Amino acid sequence: DLSEKTGLPLEELTGLPFAVERTEYVSYRESLAEINYYGSTDTLCCRVSLGTEDNSGDYNEYAQNTEAEIFGNAVTLKGENGAYTLAIWTDGQYAYSISVTTPLSQEAFLALIEENF
């Protein structure tokens, strides 16, 4: 329903690093779609918007920014000490971001993105 309302390509994520107890769907002026997944202590927020700008809404400074490539698209992971809480990327038409409360390794974050996008 969220994809239909916004026209943005967003589906339920699979392979999340925690058991999901509740899911919320949000649209912002039909230009940004967001799915929030809640576990007992963890959360994950996935956003999709039209364009190529960072849509995460996260303006924190991170000690570590790592670049990786998935499906020919550059992905920026942000965190510290090899553990990341934010991933942002674009495919040239849409902007994507995933933020998590419990940091993930680079391998785990990239696997999550590869599985779902």
C-alpha positions in Angstrom: 0.0 0.0 0.0 2.9 2.4 0.8 4.4 1.9 -2.6 1.1 2.5 -4.3 0.5 5.7 -2.3 3.9 7.2 -2.9 4.8 5.6 -6.3 8.2 4.6 -4.7 9.7 1.2 -5.0 9.7 -0.1 -1.4 8.9 -3.6 -0.2 9.0 -5.4 3.1 12.6 -6.2 4.1 13.7 -9.7 4.7 16.7 -11.1 6.6 16.6 -8.4 9.4 19.2 -8.9 12.1 16.5 -9.2 14.8 13.0 -10.5 15.4 10.4 -8.0 14.3 7.6 -7.4 16.7 6.0 -4.3 15.1 6.2 -2.5 11.7 5.2 1.0 10.9 4.7 2.5 7.4 5.0 6.3 6.9 4.9 8.6 3.8 6.0 12.1 3.8 4.1 14.3 1.3 4.3 11.3 -1.1 7.9 12.1 -1.8 9.5 9.8 0.8 8.4 6.3 2.0 9.6 4.9 5.3 9.3 1.5 6.9 10.2 1.2 10.6 10.8 -2.2 12.1 10.8 -2.6 15.9 12.2 -5.6 17.9 12.4 -5.9 21.6 15.4 -3.7 21.8 16.4 -3.0 18.2 15.0 -0.8 15.4 15.6 -0.5 11.7 14.4 2.4 9.5 14.4 2.0 5.7 13.7 5.1 3.5 13.3 5.5 -0.2 12.8 8.8 -2.0 12.9 10.2 -5.6 16.2 11.7 -6.4 19.8 11.2 -5.4 20.2 13.2 -2.1 20.8 11.6 1.3 17.3 11.0 2.7 18.3 9.5 6.0 17.6 12.6 8.1 20.7 11.6 10.1 23.1 14.6 10.5 25.5 13.0 13.0 29.2 13.1 12.6 30.6 9.5 12.3 34.2 8.4 13.1 34.2 6.1 10.1 32.8 6.4 6.6 33.3 3.4 4.4 32.5 3.1 0.7 31.4 -0.1 -0.9 29.7 -1.1 -4.2 26.5 -3.1 -4.7 25.0 -3.7 -8.1 27.2 -1.0 -9.5 26.0 1.6 -7.0 28.2 3.3 -4.4 27.0 2.6 -0.8 28.3 4.7 2.1 28.4 3.1 5.5 28.7 5.3 8.6 29.7 4.2 12.1 32.9 3.5 14.0 35.4 0.8 14.7 34.1 -1.4 11.9 30.5 -1.3 13.1 27.9 0.7 11.2 24.5 2.2 12.0 23.7 4.0 8.7 23.9 3.1 5.0 23.0 5.5 2.2 23.1 5.1 -1.6 21.4 5.9 -4.8 20.7 4.1 -8.1 20.6 7.4 -10.0 16.8 7.6 -9.8 16.0 6.9 -6.2 17.8 7.5 -2.9 17.9 4.9 -0.2 18.9 4.7 3.4 18.9 2.2 6.2 19.6 3.1 9.8 19.8 0.6 12.7 20.1 1.1 16.5 22.5 -1.9 17.0 25.5 -1.5 14.8 26.2 -4.1 12.0 29.4 -5.2 10.5 30.2 -4.1 6.9 29.5 -7.6 5.7 26.1 -7.9 7.5 25.0 -4.5 6.3 25.9 -5.2 2.7 24.3 -8.6 2.8 21.0 -7.0 4.0 21.1 -4.5 1.2 22.0 -7.1 -1.5 19.1 -9.3 -0.3 16.5 -6.6 -0.4 17.5 -4.2 -3.2 
